Amino acid sequence: MSFKVFFKTVVFLVVLFVMLYVGLENRQSADFYFPVLQQKKYTTDAALIYYAMFAVGVLTGMVLTAGSGKGGRSKAPAKGDK
């Protein structure tokens, strides 16, 4: 395992811990209103709204970084090759 993969895993686990901690400490109700998608206002736990926004961010990051690998390049022919 490379250091880069290990570091990313540790950072992700720390972020998950912070999310869990915030969820445990914020048990009050909160209103969520997003008129672009739906006119209805939802009242739920603040931790659930926080988790949903975190999940959207993680999924967005995964989509934006998908396919950014360097594999699959073809080698250019040398000067003497035809």
PAMI-544331 format. One record per atom (N, C-alpha, C): residue number from 1; residue in three letters; atom name; z, x, y. Coordinates in nm, 2 decimals. Atoms other than C-alpha are relative to their C-alpha. Layout:
% residues N
+------+------+------+--------+--------+--------+
| resi | resn | name |      z |      x |      y |
+------+------+------+--------+--------+--------+
|  NUM |  ALA |   CA |      Z |      X |      Y |
...
+------+------+------+--------+--------+--------+
% end
This chain:
% residues 82
+------+------+------+--------+--------+--------+
| resi | resn | name |      z |      x |      y |
+------+------+------+--------+--------+--------+
|    1 |  MET |    N |   0.00 |   0.09 |  -0.12 |
|    1 |  MET |   CA |   0.00 |   0.00 |   0.00 |
|    1 |  MET |    C |   0.00 |   0.09 |   0.12 |
|    2 |  SER |    N |   0.01 |  -0.08 |  -0.13 |
|    2 |  SER |   CA |  -0.10 |   0.14 |   0.34 |
|    2 |  SER |    C |   0.11 |  -0.04 |   0.10 |
|    3 |  PHE |    N |  -0.10 |   0.03 |  -0.10 |
|    3 |  PHE |   CA |   0.14 |   0.16 |   0.63 |
|    3 |  PHE |    C |  -0.04 |  -0.12 |   0.08 |
|    4 |  LYS |    N |   0.05 |   0.11 |  -0.09 |
|    4 |  LYS |   CA |  -0.07 |  -0.08 |   0.83 |
|    4 |  LYS |    C |   0.03 |  -0.14 |  -0.06 |
|    5 |  VAL |    N |  -0.03 |   0.13 |   0.07 |
|    5 |  VAL |   CA |  -0.04 |  -0.36 |   0.57 |
|    5 |  VAL |    C |   0.15 |  -0.02 |  -0.01 |
|    6 |  PHE |    N |  -0.15 |   0.01 |   0.00 |
|    6 |  PHE |   CA |   0.34 |  -0.29 |   0.53 |
|    6 |  PHE |    C |   0.05 |  -0.05 |   0.14 |
|    7 |  PHE |    N |  -0.04 |   0.04 |  -0.14 |
|    7 |  PHE |   CA |   0.38 |  -0.31 |   0.91 |
|    7 |  PHE |    C |  -0.03 |  -0.14 |   0.04 |
|    8 |  LYS |    N |   0.04 |   0.14 |  -0.03 |
|    8 |  LYS |   CA |   0.19 |  -0.63 |   0.94 |
|    8 |  LYS |    C |   0.08 |  -0.10 |  -0.07 |
|    9 |  THR |    N |  -0.08 |   0.09 |   0.08 |
|    9 |  THR |   CA |   0.39 |  -0.79 |   0.66 |
|    9 |  THR |    C |   0.14 |  -0.01 |   0.06 |
|   10 |  VAL |    N |  -0.13 |   0.00 |  -0.06 |
|   10 |  VAL |   CA |   0.72 |  -0.69 |   0.83 |
|   10 |  VAL |    C |   0.00 |  -0.08 |   0.13 |
|   11 |  VAL |    N |   0.01 |   0.07 |  -0.13 |
|   11 |  VAL |   CA |   0.61 |  -0.82 |   1.17 |
|   11 |  VAL |    C |  -0.01 |  -0.15 |  -0.03 |
|   12 |  PHE |    N |   0.02 |   0.14 |   0.03 |
|   12 |  PHE |   CA |   0.50 |  -1.15 |   1.01 |
|   12 |  PHE |    C |   0.13 |  -0.06 |  -0.05 |
|   13 |  LEU |    N |  -0.13 |   0.05 |   0.05 |
|   13 |  LEU |   CA |   0.84 |  -1.19 |   0.83 |
|   13 |  LEU |    C |   0.10 |  -0.01 |   0.11 |
|   14 |  VAL |    N |  -0.10 |   0.01 |  -0.11 |
|   14 |  VAL |   CA |   1.03 |  -1.12 |   1.15 |
|   14 |  VAL |    C |  -0.04 |  -0.12 |   0.08 |
|   15 |  VAL |    N |   0.04 |   0.12 |  -0.08 |
|   15 |  VAL |   CA |   0.82 |  -1.39 |   1.33 |
|   15 |  VAL |    C |   0.04 |  -0.12 |  -0.08 |
|   16 |  LEU |    N |  -0.04 |   0.12 |   0.08 |
|   16 |  LEU |   CA |   0.89 |  -1.63 |   1.04 |
|   16 |  LEU |    C |   0.15 |  -0.02 |   0.01 |
|   17 |  PHE |    N |  -0.15 |   0.01 |  -0.01 |
|   17 |  PHE |   CA |   1.27 |  -1.55 |   1.07 |
|   17 |  PHE |    C |   0.03 |  -0.06 |   0.14 |
|   18 |  VAL |    N |  -0.03 |   0.05 |  -0.14 |
|   18 |  VAL |   CA |   1.26 |  -1.62 |   1.45 |
|   18 |  VAL |    C |  -0.03 |  -0.15 |   0.00 |
|   19 |  MET |    N |   0.03 |   0.14 |   0.00 |
|   19 |  MET |   CA |   1.08 |  -1.95 |   1.38 |
|   19 |  MET |    C |   0.11 |  -0.08 |  -0.07 |
|   20 |  LEU |    N |  -0.11 |   0.07 |   0.07 |
|   20 |  LEU |   CA |   1.34 |  -2.05 |   1.12 |
|   20 |  LEU |    C |   0.13 |  -0.01 |   0.08 |
|   21 |  TYR |    N |  -0.12 |   0.00 |  -0.09 |
|   21 |  TYR |   CA |   1.62 |  -1.96 |   1.36 |
|   21 |  TYR |    C |  -0.01 |  -0.10 |   0.11 |
|   22 |  VAL |    N |   0.02 |   0.10 |  -0.11 |
|   22 |  VAL |   CA |   1.48 |  -2.16 |   1.64 |
|   22 |  VAL |    C |   0.00 |  -0.14 |  -0.05 |
|   23 |  GLY |    N |   0.00 |   0.13 |   0.07 |
|   23 |  GLY |   CA |   1.43 |  -2.45 |   1.40 |
|   23 |  GLY |    C |   0.14 |  -0.05 |  -0.03 |
|   24 |  LEU |    N |  -0.14 |   0.04 |   0.04 |
|   24 |  LEU |   CA |   1.79 |  -2.44 |   1.29 |
|   24 |  LEU |    C |   0.08 |  -0.03 |   0.12 |
|   25 |  GLU |    N |  -0.08 |   0.02 |  -0.12 |
|   25 |  GLU |   CA |   1.92 |  -2.43 |   1.65 |
|   25 |  GLU |    C |  -0.04 |  -0.11 |   0.09 |
|   26 |  ASN |    N |   0.05 |   0.11 |  -0.08 |
|   26 |  ASN |   CA |   1.70 |  -2.70 |   1.80 |
|   26 |  ASN |    C |  -0.02 |  -0.13 |  -0.08 |
|   27 |  ARG |    N |   0.00 |   0.12 |   0.08 |
|   27 |  ARG |   CA |   1.79 |  -3.02 |   1.62 |
|   27 |  ARG |    C |  -0.02 |  -0.13 |   0.09 |
|   28 |  GLN |    N |   0.01 |   0.12 |  -0.08 |
|   28 |  GLN |   CA |   1.75 |  -3.25 |   1.92 |
|   28 |  GLN |    C |  -0.14 |  -0.06 |  -0.01 |
|   29 |  SER |    N |   0.13 |   0.06 |   0.00 |
|   29 |  SER |   CA |   1.46 |  -3.49 |   1.95 |
|   29 |  SER |    C |  -0.08 |   0.05 |   0.12 |
|   30 |  ALA |    N |   0.09 |  -0.04 |  -0.11 |
|   30 |  ALA |   CA |   1.16 |  -3.40 |   2.16 |
|   30 |  ALA |    C |  -0.13 |  -0.09 |  -0.01 |
|   31 |  ASP |    N |   0.12 |   0.08 |  -0.01 |
|   31 |  ASP |   CA |   0.85 |  -3.59 |   2.28 |
|   31 |  ASP |    C |  -0.12 |   0.09 |  -0.01 |
|   32 |  PHE |    N |   0.13 |  -0.08 |   0.01 |
|   32 |  PHE |   CA |   0.50 |  -3.46 |   2.19 |
|   32 |  PHE |    C |  -0.11 |  -0.10 |   0.04 |
|   33 |  TYR |    N |   0.10 |   0.09 |  -0.06 |
|   33 |  TYR |   CA |   0.22 |  -3.61 |   2.39 |
|   33 |  TYR |    C |  -0.13 |   0.09 |   0.02 |
|   34 |  PHE |    N |   0.12 |  -0.07 |  -0.02 |
|   34 |  PHE |   CA |  -0.14 |  -3.48 |   2.36 |
|   34 |  PHE |    C |  -0.12 |  -0.10 |   0.01 |
|   35 |  PRO |    N |   0.09 |   0.11 |  -0.02 |
|   35 |  PRO |   CA |  -0.37 |  -3.73 |   2.52 |
|   35 |  PRO |    C |  -0.15 |   0.03 |  -0.03 |
|   36 |  VAL |    N |   0.13 |  -0.04 |   0.04 |
|   36 |  VAL |   CA |  -0.69 |  -3.54 |   2.43 |
|   36 |  VAL |    C |  -0.04 |  -0.06 |  -0.13 |
|   37 |  LEU |    N |   0.03 |   0.05 |   0.14 |
|   37 |  LEU |   CA |  -0.66 |  -3.64 |   2.06 |
|   37 |  LEU |    C |   0.05 |  -0.14 |  -0.02 |
|   38 |  GLN |    N |  -0.06 |   0.14 |   0.03 |
|   38 |  GLN |   CA |  -0.44 |  -3.95 |   2.06 |
|   38 |  GLN |    C |   0.09 |  -0.04 |   0.12 |
|   39 |  GLN |    N |  -0.08 |   0.05 |  -0.12 |
|   39 |  GLN |   CA |  -0.28 |  -4.17 |   2.33 |
|   39 |  GLN |    C |   0.15 |  -0.02 |  -0.04 |
|   40 |  LYS |    N |  -0.14 |   0.03 |   0.04 |
|   40 |  LYS |   CA |   0.04 |  -4.23 |   2.12 |
|   40 |  LYS |    C |   0.09 |   0.12 |   0.03 |
|   41 |  LYS |    N |  -0.10 |  -0.11 |  -0.02 |
|   41 |  LYS |   CA |   0.35 |  -4.03 |   2.21 |
|   41 |  LYS |    C |   0.09 |   0.00 |  -0.12 |
|   42 |  TYR |    N |  -0.08 |  -0.02 |   0.12 |
|   42 |  TYR |   CA |   0.54 |  -3.89 |   1.91 |
|   42 |  TYR |    C |   0.14 |   0.05 |   0.04 |
|   43 |  THR |    N |  -0.14 |  -0.05 |  -0.02 |
|   43 |  THR |   CA |   0.92 |  -3.84 |   1.91 |
|   43 |  THR |    C |   0.05 |   0.05 |  -0.13 |
|   44 |  THR |    N |  -0.05 |  -0.06 |   0.12 |
|   44 |  THR |   CA |   1.04 |  -3.60 |   1.65 |
|   44 |  THR |    C |   0.09 |   0.12 |   0.03 |
|   45 |  ASP |    N |  -0.08 |  -0.11 |  -0.03 |
|   45 |  ASP |   CA |   1.26 |  -3.30 |   1.60 |
|   45 |  ASP |    C |  -0.07 |   0.11 |   0.07 |
|   46 |  ALA |    N |   0.06 |  -0.11 |  -0.08 |
|   46 |  ALA |   CA |   1.19 |  -3.01 |   1.83 |
|   46 |  ALA |    C |  -0.04 |   0.11 |  -0.10 |
|   47 |  ALA |    N |   0.03 |  -0.11 |   0.09 |
|   47 |  ALA |   CA |   1.19 |  -2.77 |   1.53 |
|   47 |  ALA |    C |  -0.14 |  -0.03 |  -0.07 |
|   48 |  LEU |    N |   0.13 |   0.04 |   0.06 |
|   48 |  LEU |   CA |   0.90 |  -2.97 |   1.37 |
|   48 |  LEU |    C |  -0.12 |   0.03 |   0.09 |
|   49 |  ILE |    N |   0.11 |  -0.02 |  -0.09 |
|   49 |  ILE |   CA |   0.69 |  -2.95 |   1.68 |
|   49 |  ILE |    C |  -0.02 |   0.15 |   0.02 |
|   50 |  TYR |    N |   0.01 |  -0.14 |  -0.01 |
|   50 |  TYR |   CA |   0.77 |  -2.58 |   1.71 |
|   50 |  TYR |    C |  -0.07 |   0.06 |  -0.12 |
|   51 |  TYR |    N |   0.07 |  -0.05 |   0.12 |
|   51 |  TYR |   CA |   0.66 |  -2.52 |   1.35 |
|   51 |  TYR |    C |  -0.14 |  -0.04 |   0.00 |
|   52 |  ALA |    N |   0.14 |   0.05 |   0.00 |
|   52 |  ALA |   CA |   0.34 |  -2.72 |   1.39 |
|   52 |  ALA |    C |  -0.08 |   0.09 |   0.10 |
|   53 |  MET |    N |   0.08 |  -0.09 |  -0.09 |
|   53 |  MET |   CA |   0.24 |  -2.51 |   1.70 |
|   53 |  MET |    C |  -0.01 |   0.14 |  -0.05 |
|   54 |  PHE |    N |   0.00 |  -0.13 |   0.07 |
|   54 |  PHE |   CA |   0.33 |  -2.19 |   1.51 |
|   54 |  PHE |    C |  -0.11 |   0.00 |  -0.10 |
|   55 |  ALA |    N |   0.10 |   0.01 |   0.11 |
|   55 |  ALA |   CA |   0.11 |  -2.30 |   1.22 |
|   55 |  ALA |    C |  -0.14 |   0.00 |   0.06 |
|   56 |  VAL |    N |   0.13 |   0.00 |  -0.06 |
|   56 |  VAL |   CA |  -0.18 |  -2.38 |   1.45 |
|   56 |  VAL |    C |  -0.04 |   0.14 |   0.05 |
|   57 |  GLY |    N |   0.03 |  -0.14 |  -0.05 |
|   57 |  GLY |   CA |  -0.15 |  -2.03 |   1.61 |
|   57 |  GLY |    C |  -0.03 |   0.09 |  -0.11 |
|   58 |  VAL |    N |   0.03 |  -0.09 |   0.11 |
|   58 |  VAL |   CA |  -0.14 |  -1.86 |   1.27 |
|   58 |  VAL |    C |  -0.14 |  -0.03 |  -0.06 |
|   59 |  LEU |    N |   0.14 |   0.04 |   0.05 |
|   59 |  LEU |   CA |  -0.45 |  -2.05 |   1.15 |
|   59 |  LEU |    C |  -0.11 |   0.04 |   0.09 |
|   60 |  THR |    N |   0.10 |  -0.04 |  -0.10 |
|   60 |  THR |   CA |  -0.63 |  -1.98 |   1.47 |
|   60 |  THR |    C |  -0.02 |   0.15 |  -0.01 |
|   61 |  GLY |    N |   0.01 |  -0.14 |   0.01 |
|   61 |  GLY |   CA |  -0.55 |  -1.61 |   1.44 |
|   61 |  GLY |    C |  -0.08 |   0.04 |  -0.13 |
|   62 |  MET |    N |   0.07 |  -0.03 |   0.12 |
|   62 |  MET |   CA |  -0.68 |  -1.61 |   1.08 |
|   62 |  MET |    C |  -0.15 |  -0.02 |   0.01 |
|   63 |  VAL |    N |   0.14 |   0.03 |  -0.01 |
|   63 |  VAL |   CA |  -1.00 |  -1.77 |   1.17 |
|   63 |  VAL |    C |  -0.07 |   0.10 |   0.10 |
|   64 |  LEU |    N |   0.06 |  -0.09 |  -0.10 |
|   64 |  LEU |   CA |  -1.06 |  -1.54 |   1.47 |
|   64 |  LEU |    C |  -0.02 |   0.14 |  -0.06 |
|   65 |  THR |    N |   0.01 |  -0.14 |   0.05 |
|   65 |  THR |   CA |  -1.00 |  -1.22 |   1.26 |
|   65 |  THR |    C |  -0.07 |   0.00 |  -0.14 |
|   66 |  ALA |    N |   0.07 |   0.01 |   0.13 |
|   66 |  ALA |   CA |  -1.19 |  -1.34 |   0.94 |
|   66 |  ALA |    C |  -0.13 |   0.07 |   0.02 |
|   67 |  GLY |    N |   0.13 |  -0.07 |   0.00 |
|   67 |  GLY |   CA |  -1.49 |  -1.12 |   0.86 |
|   67 |  GLY |    C |  -0.01 |   0.11 |   0.09 |
|   68 |  SER |    N |   0.01 |  -0.11 |  -0.09 |
|   68 |  SER |   CA |  -1.40 |  -0.84 |   1.09 |
|   68 |  SER |    C |   0.01 |   0.14 |  -0.07 |
|   69 |  GLY |    N |   0.00 |  -0.12 |   0.08 |
|   69 |  GLY |   CA |  -1.41 |  -0.58 |   0.81 |
|   69 |  GLY |    C |  -0.12 |   0.08 |   0.02 |
|   70 |  LYS |    N |   0.11 |  -0.09 |  -0.03 |
|   70 |  LYS |   CA |  -1.64 |  -0.28 |   0.82 |
|   70 |  LYS |    C |  -0.09 |   0.02 |  -0.12 |
|   71 |  GLY |    N |   0.08 |  -0.01 |   0.12 |
|   71 |  GLY |   CA |  -1.78 |  -0.32 |   0.47 |
|   71 |  GLY |    C |  -0.13 |  -0.07 |   0.01 |
|   72 |  GLY |    N |   0.13 |   0.06 |   0.01 |
|   72 |  GLY |   CA |  -2.14 |  -0.41 |   0.38 |
|   72 |  GLY |    C |  -0.10 |   0.06 |   0.09 |
|   73 |  ARG |    N |   0.10 |  -0.06 |  -0.08 |
|   73 |  ARG |   CA |  -2.32 |  -0.18 |   0.61 |
|   73 |  ARG |    C |  -0.10 |   0.08 |  -0.09 |
|   74 |  SER |    N |   0.10 |  -0.08 |   0.08 |
|   74 |  SER |   CA |  -2.64 |  -0.03 |   0.48 |
|   74 |  SER |    C |  -0.02 |   0.13 |   0.07 |
|   75 |  LYS |    N |   0.02 |  -0.14 |  -0.05 |
|   75 |  LYS |   CA |  -2.71 |   0.34 |   0.53 |
|   75 |  LYS |    C |  -0.14 |   0.01 |   0.06 |
|   76 |  ALA |    N |   0.14 |  -0.02 |  -0.06 |
|   76 |  ALA |   CA |  -3.00 |   0.42 |   0.77 |
|   76 |  ALA |    C |  -0.07 |   0.11 |  -0.08 |
|   77 |  PRO |    N |   0.07 |  -0.11 |   0.07 |
|   77 |  PRO |   CA |  -3.27 |   0.63 |   0.60 |
|   77 |  PRO |    C |   0.00 |   0.13 |   0.09 |
|   78 |  ALA |    N |   0.00 |  -0.13 |  -0.06 |
|   78 |  ALA |   CA |  -3.27 |   1.00 |   0.68 |
|   78 |  ALA |    C |  -0.14 |   0.02 |   0.06 |
|   79 |  LYS |    N |   0.13 |  -0.02 |  -0.07 |
|   79 |  LYS |   CA |  -3.55 |   1.15 |   0.90 |
|   79 |  LYS |    C |  -0.11 |   0.03 |  -0.10 |
|   80 |  GLY |    N |   0.10 |  -0.03 |   0.09 |
|   80 |  GLY |   CA |  -3.74 |   1.28 |   0.60 |
|   80 |  GLY |    C |  -0.04 |  -0.11 |  -0.10 |
|   81 |  ASP |    N |   0.03 |   0.12 |   0.09 |
|   81 |  ASP |   CA |  -3.73 |   0.95 |   0.40 |
|   81 |  ASP |    C |  -0.10 |  -0.09 |   0.06 |
|   82 |  LYS |    N |   0.09 |   0.10 |  -0.05 |
|   82 |  LYS |   CA |  -4.01 |   0.70 |   0.42 |
|   82 |  LYS |    C |   0.02 |  -0.13 |  -0.06 |
+------+------+------+--------+--------+--------+
% end
